[in-house]
Structures are given as C-alpha cells and as structure tokens.
Amino acid sequence: MKKSWTVGLPSALVLLCGAAGTASAAPVDEFLNQVHADGITSATSDDDLVTVGRGICTMLDTGAGRSDVYRDLYENTRLDDPSFVDAFIDDSVQFLCPWNRQASAPAPPESGDTV
C-alpha cells in the first residue's frame, strides 16, 4: 500500500512566494502530476502545492541551501517522512526552477561517512 502525505502551506514559503507570477501551464501540470505520483497531496488545493513549490524556488534563488529548504518543509508542513520531503524538493526544482539543480543537490558525504 502506497503512503500518501498532505502538505500544509508553510507561512514562510507563502511570504516568500507572495505574488509569484503564473508560469506556463506545462511545467506546473508536470509538477503536479509528479507530486501526485509521489503520493503527495494538499489538504486544500493543488494551488497550495504549486505555491509551496515556488516558495522552494524562491528560497533557493535567495541563497538558501537544500538543508535550509528541507528543514523548513519538514518543520512547517505535514510532510513528516524524509523521502516525501526530498521528493517534493526534487520535483519543485525539476519542474518549477530547473536553474536551481546545483543549489538543491544533496551535499556529498563528508570523509569518514559511510555511504
């Protein structure tokens, strides 16, 4: 049985997104399709998922690292499974702000860490 998680809209991401302009429909539709395929839904509407996804892009655009974005999502949404948080970040970057791929890449393990 596939788990499903609901995203609550984090206020910090709403403030960052604020009046985000409408991007072309294709990337947004692809983003929503992938997020739904990952088992992630919103308690209210798909617009909330897009708003949070764009908030991730804004955070990365302004210099936040993946760990900052991860922490914000984990602490301020109902995504309490690390794999869903990672999937949501990856989906947001892939479809809504592909220019942030490098900024959102997971940090390499430090020397001495087991992989």
C-alpha positions in Angstrom: 0.0 0.0 0.0 1.4 3.3 -1.1 1.5 6.0 1.6 0.1 9.5 0.9 1.1 12.7 2.6 -0.6 16.0 2.8 1.3 19.3 2.5 0.1 22.1 4.8 1.1 25.5 3.5 4.1 26.8 5.5 3.7 30.5 6.2 7.4 31.2 5.5 7.0 29.9 2.0 3.8 31.8 1.4 5.6 35.0 2.4 8.4 34.2 0.0 6.1 33.3 -2.8 3.6 36.1 -2.2 2.6 37.3 -5.6 4.5 34.8 -7.7 3.6 35.2 -11.3 2.0 32.5 -13.3 4.4 30.3 -15.2 3.5 28.4 -18.3 0.9 25.7 -17.6 3.0 22.8 -18.8 5.7 22.8 -16.1 3.0 23.3 -13.4 1.0 20.4 -14.8 4.0 18.2 -15.0 5.0 19.2 -11.4 1.5 18.4 -10.1 1.5 15.1 -12.0 4.8 14.1 -10.5 3.9 15.2 -7.0 0.7 13.2 -7.1 2.6 10.2 -8.5 4.8 10.5 -5.4 1.7 10.3 -3.2 1.8 13.9 -2.1 -1.4 15.9 -1.9 -2.7 19.2 -0.4 -5.3 19.5 2.3 -7.0 22.3 0.3 -5.9 22.5 -3.3 -3.3 21.9 -5.9 -2.6 25.6 -5.9 -1.1 25.2 -2.5 1.3 22.6 -3.8 2.4 25.0 -6.5 2.7 27.8 -4.1 4.9 25.8 -1.8 6.9 24.5 -4.8 7.5 28.1 -6.0 8.4 29.0 -2.4 11.2 26.4 -2.6 12.4 28.0 -5.8 12.4 31.4 -4.1 14.3 30.2 -1.1 17.0 28.6 -3.4 17.1 31.8 -5.6 17.9 33.9 -2.5 20.7 31.6 -1.4 19.1 29.1 0.9 20.7 25.6 0.7 18.9 22.3 0.4 19.3 21.7 4.1 17.5 25.0 4.9 14.7 24.2 2.5 14.4 20.7 3.8 14.2 21.9 7.4 11.6 24.5 6.6 9.4 21.9 4.8 9.9 19.3 7.5 9.0 21.7 10.3 6.2 23.6 8.6 4.2 21.0 6.6 2.7 17.7 7.3 5.5 16.0 5.3 7.0 14.1 8.1 8.6 11.3 6.0 12.1 12.4 4.8 11.6 10.6 1.5 8.5 12.8 0.8 10.3 16.0 1.7 13.2 15.1 -0.6 10.8 14.1 -3.4 8.9 17.4 -3.1 12.1 19.4 -3.2 13.3 17.4 -6.2 10.0 17.8 -8.0 9.9 21.5 -7.4 13.4 22.1 -8.8 12.9 19.8 -11.7 9.7 21.3 -13.0 9.4 24.8 -11.5 13.0 26.1 -11.2 15.5 23.8 -13.1 18.1 26.5 -12.9 18.4 25.6 -9.2 19.5 22.0 -9.8 23.0 22.6 -8.5 21.9 24.6 -5.4 19.4 21.8 -4.4 21.8 18.9 -4.9 22.3 16.9 -1.7 25.7 17.6 -0.1 28.3 14.9 -0.7 29.1 12.7 2.3 32.0 14.0 4.4 35.1 12.0 4.6 34.7 9.2 7.1 30.9 8.9 6.5 29.6 5.6 5.4 27.6 5.6 2.1 
